[in-house]
Amino acid sequence: MITLEDVARRAGVSLATASRVLNGSNRRVGAALRQRVERAAAELGYEPDVTAQTLARGSSNVVGLVVHALTDPYFAALAEGAMRAADRHGCTVMIGATHRDPEREISLVSTLRAQRVRAVVLAGSRTADPAVTGRLAAEIERYRTAGGRVACIGQDRLGVDTVAPANREGAAALARALAELGHRRFAVLAGPERLLTAADRTEGFAAALAGLGLPAPRVVPGGFDRDGGHAAAGALVDSGLDGVTCVFAVNDVMAVGALAALRERGVDVPGTLSVAGFDDIETLRDQVPALTTVRLPLTAMGERALDLALEERERPSVESVAGEVVLRASTRRL
């Protein structure tokens, strides 16, 4: 087997110089020496040692992706985009799931820092708890001080490059579109109160209704997943609709759970009650009835976040991503 020592001997350089050239050290080597080492490696058919490259660079070609839930199609789409971008950069993606536990998110960032990954992308909503956010930001700063790069998909709360979906604006546009269909009384399946994505979408929807002079929506909190939507929709119907003709679930998977609960109770959608979601998850587009929603370019968002994580820049960039209202069969004109 050809070793690094063989390459150094053929090139007539020290072992340290050969290592700096072939293992990607940040220490610069003159052009003439670099060419000699690279030529010797090519002539001998030398294959670099990945572990040695990691030690020389201070990081690897592995990037970490931290998501809330691998079973959620929203995060699957983001991960697909991140992996496409990683392929372009010659990187491999290591994925960790928080299971919506902020403490686990902090722990995963710490673990990725110890693994000396090249960059980390955090995909998911921030929490309204300032203490938790502060501890995560501190862990991120330790990683960045050691040379790591971080980007976030979600709210701009961590002082890093961020791809920020326009949640308030998208929900407001949806409220106006549904009002144009003739709906006047709404309910919102609002998700957890301290999850910023859920809060932003609820508040944006309610603010748009207020701007139209319509009554405030009935707000039903619950889990930010299929079962949360199922439970919230069931509670809404069981307590009496009281004139509500349209339900907005703050994400698509909650809307799917809501539709199941409505079917179980014999509520006709959209005949008796219209239903809308948010995200336009591709795997749910065959849902019957087809779901009215706000489309986010999820795969593109994952790609952009990973690109940002690997770019060098003096100050963090925040890029807002607008949503597009898509009216489908789960809502009807009154």
C-alpha positions as a Python dict, from the first residue, in 0.01 Angstrom:
ca = {
    (1, 'M'): (0, 0, 0),
    (2, 'I'): (131, 345, -94),
    (3, 'T'): (179, 563, 214),
    (4, 'L'): (215, 935, 268),
    (5, 'E'): (581, 872, 347),
    (6, 'D'): (624, 724, -2),
    (7, 'V'): (474, 1036, -157),
    (8, 'A'): (696, 1265, 52),
    (9, 'R'): (1004, 1066, -48),
    (10, 'R'): (913, 1073, -420),
    (11, 'A'): (842, 1449, -408),
    (12, 'G'): (1156, 1524, -206),
    (13, 'V'): (967, 1707, 69),
    (14, 'S'): (910, 1655, 437),
    (15, 'L'): (627, 1437, 562),
    (16, 'A'): (465, 1746, 716),
    (17, 'T'): (463, 1927, 381),
    (18, 'A'): (312, 1630, 203),
    (19, 'S'): (42, 1609, 469),
    (20, 'R'): (-44, 1978, 438),
    (21, 'V'): (-91, 1942, 64),
    (22, 'L'): (-284, 1614, 52),
    (23, 'N'): (-483, 1635, 376),
    (24, 'G'): (-617, 1986, 322),
    (25, 'S'): (-445, 2173, 604),
    (26, 'N'): (-525, 2544, 638),
    (27, 'R'): (-150, 2614, 641),
    (28, 'R'): (-39, 2735, 298),
    (29, 'V'): (222, 2554, 86),
    (30, 'G'): (401, 2722, -204),
    (31, 'A'): (276, 2649, -555),
    (32, 'A'): (595, 2472, -665),
    (33, 'L'): (602, 2238, -366),
    (34, 'R'): (229, 2171, -398),
    (35, 'Q'): (268, 2071, -761),
    (36, 'R'): (557, 1836, -677),
    (37, 'V'): (356, 1663, -405),
    (38, 'E'): (41, 1633, -615),
    (39, 'R'): (242, 1495, -910),
    (40, 'A'): (413, 1238, -688),
    (41, 'A'): (77, 1131, -540),
    (42, 'A'): (-72, 1088, -886),
    (43, 'E'): (228, 888, -1011),
    (44, 'L'): (214, 653, -712),
    (45, 'G'): (-166, 626, -702),
    (46, 'Y'): (-184, 751, -345),
    (47, 'E'): (-529, 758, -174),
    (48, 'P'): (-560, 1017, 109),
    (49, 'D'): (-656, 904, 460),
    (50, 'V'): (-995, 1055, 550),
    (51, 'T'): (-914, 1061, 923),
    (52, 'A'): (-587, 1241, 857),
    (53, 'Q'): (-771, 1494, 640),
    (54, 'T'): (-1013, 1565, 925),
    (55, 'L'): (-732, 1626, 1172),
    (56, 'A'): (-544, 1849, 928),
    (57, 'R'): (-843, 2063, 838),
    (58, 'G'): (-989, 2082, 1186),
    (59, 'S'): (-1317, 1956, 1039),
    (60, 'S'): (-1449, 1687, 807),
    (61, 'N'): (-1657, 1685, 492),
    (62, 'V'): (-1953, 1578, 704),
    (63, 'V'): (-2230, 1831, 770),
    (64, 'G'): (-2487, 1787, 1044),
    (65, 'L'): (-2860, 1834, 985),
    (66, 'V'): (-3078, 1861, 1295),
    (67, 'V'): (-3454, 1824, 1239),
    (68, 'H'): (-3752, 1795, 1470),
    (69, 'A'): (-3893, 1468, 1333),
    (70, 'L'): (-3782, 1234, 1055),
    (71, 'T'): (-4137, 1100, 1018),
    (72, 'D'): (-4273, 1447, 931),
    (73, 'P'): (-4280, 1500, 550),
    (74, 'Y'): (-4197, 1869, 605),
    (75, 'F'): (-3855, 1778, 741),
    (76, 'A'): (-3809, 1500, 487),
    (77, 'A'): (-3841, 1760, 209),
    (78, 'L'): (-3594, 1994, 382),
    (79, 'A'): (-3351, 1704, 428),
    (80, 'E'): (-3380, 1612, 59),
    (81, 'G'): (-3280, 1965, -36),
    (82, 'A'): (-2991, 1971, 209),
    (83, 'M'): (-2858, 1642, 75),
    (84, 'R'): (-2876, 1766, -283),
    (85, 'A'): (-2670, 2069, -188),
    (86, 'A'): (-2426, 1854, 9),
    (87, 'D'): (-2366, 1641, -300),
    (88, 'R'): (-2271, 1953, -494),
    (89, 'H'): (-2023, 2049, -223),
    (90, 'G'): (-1876, 1699, -196),
    (91, 'C'): (-2013, 1656, 157),
    (92, 'T'): (-2204, 1385, 342),
    (93, 'V'): (-2504, 1464, 563),
    (94, 'M'): (-2541, 1327, 915),
    (95, 'I'): (-2901, 1364, 1040),
    (96, 'G'): (-3021, 1385, 1399),
    (97, 'A'): (-3381, 1416, 1522),
    (98, 'T'): (-3480, 1616, 1830),
    (99, 'H'): (-3831, 1467, 1862),
    (100, 'R'): (-3934, 1829, 1931),
    (101, 'D'): (-3730, 1833, 2252),
    (102, 'P'): (-3527, 2160, 2277),
    (103, 'E'): (-3287, 1997, 2524),
    (104, 'R'): (-3206, 1724, 2273),
    (105, 'E'): (-3143, 1989, 2006),
    (106, 'I'): (-2877, 2148, 2229),
    (107, 'S'): (-2728, 1805, 2297),
    (108, 'L'): (-2711, 1721, 1926),
    (109, 'V'): (-2528, 2045, 1845),
    (110, 'S'): (-2280, 1965, 2122),
    (111, 'T'): (-2227, 1616, 1982),
    (112, 'L'): (-2176, 1746, 1629),
    (113, 'R'): (-1925, 1999, 1762),
    (114, 'A'): (-1732, 1715, 1929),
    (115, 'Q'): (-1740, 1523, 1599),
    (116, 'R'): (-1581, 1828, 1432),
    (117, 'V'): (-1833, 1833, 1149),
    (118, 'R'): (-1778, 2102, 890),
    (119, 'A'): (-2116, 2274, 931),
    (120, 'V'): (-2454, 2234, 1101),
    (121, 'V'): (-2803, 2315, 971),
    (122, 'L'): (-3083, 2347, 1226),
    (123, 'A'): (-3424, 2288, 1066),
    (124, 'G'): (-3732, 2369, 1269),
    (125, 'S'): (-3920, 2626, 1469),
    (126, 'R'): (-3767, 2812, 1759),
    (127, 'T'): (-3936, 2808, 2099),
    (128, 'A'): (-4065, 3110, 2289),
    (129, 'D'): (-3854, 3008, 2592),
    (130, 'P'): (-3566, 3261, 2603),
    (131, 'A'): (-3361, 3048, 2844),
    (132, 'V'): (-3360, 2750, 2607),
    (133, 'T'): (-3286, 2970, 2307),
    (134, 'G'): (-3000, 3134, 2497),
    (135, 'R'): (-2842, 2799, 2586),
    (136, 'L'): (-2867, 2680, 2226),
    (137, 'A'): (-2712, 3006, 2103),
    (138, 'A'): (-2426, 2963, 2350),
    (139, 'E'): (-2359, 2608, 2227),
    (140, 'I'): (-2364, 2733, 1868),
    (141, 'E'): (-2116, 3008, 1957),
    (142, 'R'): (-1876, 2752, 2105),
    (143, 'Y'): (-1893, 2555, 1781),
    (144, 'R'): (-1844, 2866, 1566),
    (145, 'T'): (-1548, 2978, 1778),
    (146, 'A'): (-1385, 2646, 1693),
    (147, 'G'): (-1432, 2720, 1323),
    (148, 'G'): (-1772, 2562, 1257),
    (149, 'R'): (-2046, 2712, 1039),
    (150, 'V'): (-2418, 2714, 1123),
    (151, 'A'): (-2737, 2796, 934),
    (152, 'C'): (-3099, 2776, 1047),
    (153, 'I'): (-3433, 2716, 876),
    (154, 'G'): (-3689, 2896, 1090),
    (155, 'Q'): (-3699, 3215, 1293),
    (156, 'D'): (-3404, 3452, 1311),
    (157, 'R'): (-3329, 3401, 1681),
    (158, 'L'): (-2979, 3247, 1687),
    (159, 'G'): (-2759, 3508, 1519),
    (160, 'V'): (-2666, 3275, 1229),
    (161, 'D'): (-2746, 3258, 858),
    (162, 'T'): (-3119, 3192, 840),
    (163, 'V'): (-3374, 3082, 580),
    (164, 'A'): (-3694, 3224, 727),
    (165, 'P'): (-4034, 3116, 593),
    (166, 'A'): (-4276, 3411, 589),
    (167, 'N'): (-4523, 3243, 823),
    (168, 'R'): (-4727, 3547, 925),
    (169, 'E'): (-4753, 3677, 571),
    (170, 'G'): (-4848, 3339, 427),
    (171, 'A'): (-5118, 3282, 686),
    (172, 'A'): (-5254, 3632, 629),
    (173, 'A'): (-5272, 3574, 253),
    (174, 'L'): (-5457, 3247, 317),
    (175, 'A'): (-5710, 3420, 545),
    (176, 'R'): (-5782, 3680, 279),
    (177, 'A'): (-5822, 3413, 8),
    (178, 'L'): (-6065, 3214, 224),
    (179, 'A'): (-6263, 3528, 306),
    (180, 'E'): (-6292, 3597, -68),
    (181, 'L'): (-6464, 3258, -96),
    (182, 'G'): (-6733, 3393, 137),
    (183, 'H'): (-6624, 3245, 471),
    (184, 'R'): (-6683, 3470, 771),
    (185, 'R'): (-6638, 3253, 1080),
    (186, 'F'): (-6317, 3055, 1122),
    (187, 'A'): (-6143, 2824, 1365),
    (188, 'V'): (-5765, 2779, 1391),
    (189, 'L'): (-5605, 2451, 1500),
    (190, 'A'): (-5315, 2641, 1645),
    (191, 'G'): (-5052, 2393, 1761),
    (192, 'P'): (-4845, 2448, 2078),
    (193, 'E'): (-4857, 2801, 2216),
    (194, 'R'): (-4479, 2831, 2272),
    (195, 'L'): (-4378, 2708, 1926),
    (196, 'L'): (-4299, 3023, 1725),
    (197, 'T'): (-4400, 2882, 1385),
    (198, 'A'): (-4743, 2790, 1519),
    (199, 'A'): (-4781, 3125, 1695),
    (200, 'D'): (-4672, 3326, 1390),
    (201, 'R'): (-4917, 3149, 1161),
    (202, 'T'): (-5204, 3181, 1407),
    (203, 'E'): (-5135, 3550, 1466),
    (204, 'G'): (-5093, 3629, 1097),
    (205, 'F'): (-5424, 3460, 1014),
    (206, 'A'): (-5611, 3636, 1297),
    (207, 'A'): (-5461, 3976, 1211),
    (208, 'A'): (-5576, 3947, 849),
    (209, 'L'): (-5929, 3861, 959),
    (210, 'A'): (-5930, 4162, 1190),
    (211, 'G'): (-5813, 4381, 903),
    (212, 'L'): (-6113, 4260, 701),
    (213, 'G'): (-6349, 4342, 988),
    (214, 'L'): (-6429, 3974, 1048),
    (215, 'P'): (-6470, 3808, 1390),
    (216, 'A'): (-6164, 3666, 1563),
    (217, 'P'): (-6123, 3294, 1494),
    (218, 'R'): (-6184, 3026, 1753),
    (219, 'V'): (-5839, 2905, 1853),
    (220, 'V'): (-5789, 2541, 1953),
    (221, 'P'): (-5433, 2458, 2068),
    (222, 'G'): (-5282, 2111, 2032),
    (223, 'G'): (-4988, 1910, 1910),
    (224, 'F'): (-4797, 2017, 1599),
    (225, 'D'): (-4848, 1681, 1427),
    (226, 'R'): (-5116, 1456, 1279),
    (227, 'D'): (-5247, 1343, 1619),
    (228, 'G'): (-5256, 1702, 1742),
    (229, 'G'): (-5470, 1804, 1446),
    (230, 'H'): (-5696, 1504, 1497),
    (231, 'A'): (-5753, 1584, 1864),
    (232, 'A'): (-5805, 1957, 1805),
    (233, 'A'): (-6056, 1905, 1523),
    (234, 'G'): (-6243, 1649, 1731),
    (235, 'A'): (-6264, 1890, 2023),
    (236, 'L'): (-6389, 2166, 1794),
    (237, 'V'): (-6671, 1957, 1648),
    (238, 'D'): (-6765, 1798, 1979),
    (239, 'S'): (-6806, 2141, 2139),
    (240, 'G'): (-7024, 2265, 1851),
    (241, 'L'): (-6917, 2455, 1540),
    (242, 'D'): (-7129, 2758, 1630),
    (243, 'G'): (-7132, 2897, 1277),
    (244, 'V'): (-6770, 2814, 1185),
    (245, 'T'): (-6751, 2726, 815),
    (246, 'C'): (-6374, 2700, 769),
    (247, 'V'): (-6087, 2554, 973),
    (248, 'F'): (-5723, 2652, 933),
    (249, 'A'): (-5472, 2397, 1062),
    (250, 'V'): (-5131, 2564, 1100),
    (251, 'N'): (-4951, 2285, 915),
    (252, 'D'): (-5049, 2021, 662),
    (253, 'V'): (-4995, 1718, 882),
    (254, 'M'): (-5231, 1867, 1140),
    (255, 'A'): (-5482, 1927, 860),
    (256, 'V'): (-5461, 1559, 761),
    (257, 'G'): (-5536, 1459, 1120),
    (258, 'A'): (-5823, 1707, 1125),
    (259, 'L'): (-5972, 1558, 808),
    (260, 'A'): (-5960, 1212, 964),
    (261, 'A'): (-6140, 1336, 1277),
    (262, 'L'): (-6405, 1507, 1066),
    (263, 'R'): (-6465, 1189, 863),
    (264, 'E'): (-6504, 990, 1183),
    (265, 'R'): (-6773, 1234, 1299),
    (266, 'G'): (-6955, 1239, 966),
    (267, 'V'): (-6870, 1602, 890),
    (268, 'D'): (-6873, 1664, 515),
    (269, 'V'): (-6561, 1841, 382),
    (270, 'P'): (-6602, 2085, 217),
    (271, 'G'): (-6982, 2069, 216),
    (272, 'T'): (-7027, 2145, 586),
    (273, 'L'): (-6679, 2257, 678),
    (274, 'S'): (-6385, 2373, 467),
    (275, 'V'): (-6030, 2286, 577),
    (276, 'A'): (-5694, 2449, 493),
    (277, 'G'): (-5335, 2380, 594),
    (278, 'F'): (-4989, 2526, 549),
    (279, 'D'): (-4664, 2401, 380),
    (280, 'D'): (-4794, 2212, 71),
    (281, 'I'): (-4610, 1890, 153),
    (282, 'E'): (-4563, 1698, -173),
    (283, 'T'): (-4644, 1356, -27),
    (284, 'L'): (-4984, 1482, 86),
    (285, 'R'): (-5097, 1621, -249),
    (286, 'D'): (-5297, 1304, -322),
    (287, 'Q'): (-5502, 1360, -5),
    (288, 'V'): (-5878, 1338, -72),
    (289, 'P'): (-6018, 1597, -76),
    (290, 'A'): (-5709, 1779, -206),
    (291, 'L'): (-5588, 2022, 59),
    (292, 'T'): (-5598, 2399, 27),
    (293, 'T'): (-5269, 2524, 170),
    (294, 'V'): (-4981, 2771, 156),
    (295, 'R'): (-4699, 2639, -60),
    (296, 'L'): (-4342, 2672, 65),
    (297, 'P'): (-4049, 2563, -158),
    (298, 'L'): (-3928, 2318, 103),
    (299, 'T'): (-3662, 2136, -98),
    (300, 'A'): (-3516, 2465, -220),
    (301, 'M'): (-3513, 2594, 139),
    (302, 'G'): (-3310, 2292, 251),
    (303, 'E'): (-3065, 2345, -35),
    (304, 'R'): (-3023, 2714, 38),
    (305, 'A'): (-2967, 2659, 410),
    (306, 'L'): (-2685, 2414, 349),
    (307, 'D'): (-2529, 2647, 90),
    (308, 'L'): (-2536, 2928, 348),
    (309, 'A'): (-2380, 2702, 610),
    (310, 'L'): (-2082, 2637, 383),
    (311, 'E'): (-2032, 2995, 266),
    (312, 'E'): (-1787, 3230, 434),
    (313, 'R'): (-1933, 3571, 516),
    (314, 'E'): (-1861, 3853, 759),
    (315, 'R'): (-2210, 3882, 906),
    (316, 'P'): (-2517, 3653, 911),
    (317, 'S'): (-2766, 3665, 627),
    (318, 'V'): (-3143, 3634, 678),
    (319, 'E'): (-3339, 3531, 368),
    (320, 'S'): (-3718, 3542, 387),
    (321, 'V'): (-3911, 3284, 183),
    (322, 'A'): (-4263, 3378, 74),
    (323, 'G'): (-4547, 3127, 55),
    (324, 'E'): (-4807, 3093, -218),
    (325, 'V'): (-5176, 3022, -148),
    (326, 'V'): (-5301, 2715, -333),
    (327, 'L'): (-5681, 2669, -333),
    (328, 'R'): (-5794, 2309, -370),
    (329, 'A'): (-6100, 2091, -313),
    (330, 'S'): (-6095, 2093, 70),
    (331, 'T'): (-6236, 2446, 65),
    (332, 'R'): (-6539, 2575, -124),
    (333, 'R'): (-6705, 2902, -212),
    (334, 'L'): (-7009, 2983, 0),
}
